[in-house]
């Protein structure tokens, strides 16, 4: 890698990619052995030219347990609004609902905490992370009574992450069932590296053995040839 770096022209640094290691899921009301104190997001975004800015809000875990992503102009900003207040708040899952992990209230508000709705025809993206080992996971929206409505969602590419696009903000969570414990990604990676390394060593040993056999065969052939000449 060092030789390739110095031999490659250009000043741009290379991309060092790797395995994303998830910290334990954090719960509002943790189960036995679970971690507490989930992260929040509470920030402001300046409004320029009467249009809402692009928003990328996320809670503080690694990876985040909840994210809100919106393009510029996604929210219907009232005239005179100078900034938007963006919050992501973890909530305890309602009793009786098939929710795994926390529920999350996502809000964008203006002056006086007036809710700013998503502009008609626009969509925003939410990303939620499920506890490790969740099966049959999907994002659901919760109403004031705690009832859930499933919304179209898919895996986000992050560990245990799921993504959906919505036309209105509110309270969302992941429904599913918690299965068996998931094998740690670091252990899987180390296992793959060990297997590749062992395979390489076996290949080198085999090549060396074949080479030695060929040298020995050549020596025997030369010795036989010399005896024949005598």
C-alpha positions, 0 to 999 in steps of 0.5 A: 500500500505504501509503495502504491501510494508513493508511486501514484501521482496526484495529491488526493489522499486514498480512501481507507474503508473498513467495517462499521462497528456499531456501539450498543443500542441505547434505550429510553427504558433499557431491558436487562443488560441494555444500555441507557441514555439514547442520543437526541438532536436539537438544532437550528437551521437558517432560512435563506430566501424564504426556503428551507435549507437542506437538513441532515440531522442525526442522533449522537450514537454510532451509527445514529439511531435516528436521522432526518434528511431533507433536500432544500425547499422540502418544508413549507416555510411561512413568510418571515421565518428566519430559522427552523428548529429541528428536533429528534427525540427518543420516546419509550415504545408504547405498551402492547405494540410490536416495537423493538427499540425506541420510538422517535419524534421528528419535528421541524418548527418555526417561531413559537414552536409552530410546526412547519409541514413538509411542502406538498409534493416533497418528501423527506427521508428518515433512517432508524436503527434497530437493536442488533438481531432484529428480524422482519424489521420495518418502519412504522408510524405511531399515532397519538393512541399508540397505534401503528401504521406500516410505511414502505421501508428498506435496509439503509446499508448501515448496520441494522439501519432502515430507511423510508421516505415520508410526506409528513413528520411525526413519531416513528419506530421499528416493528419486528422481533428480536431474534438470536444474538448476531455474530460480531462484525469484527469477529467475522472480519478477523475470521475472513482475514485469518482464512485468507491468510491460512489459504495463502500460506497453504498455497505457498507451502504447496508451491514450495513442495511442488518446486522441491519435488521437481528439483529432486526429480531433475537431480535423479534424472541427471544422476540416472543419465550419468550412470547410463553414460558410464 
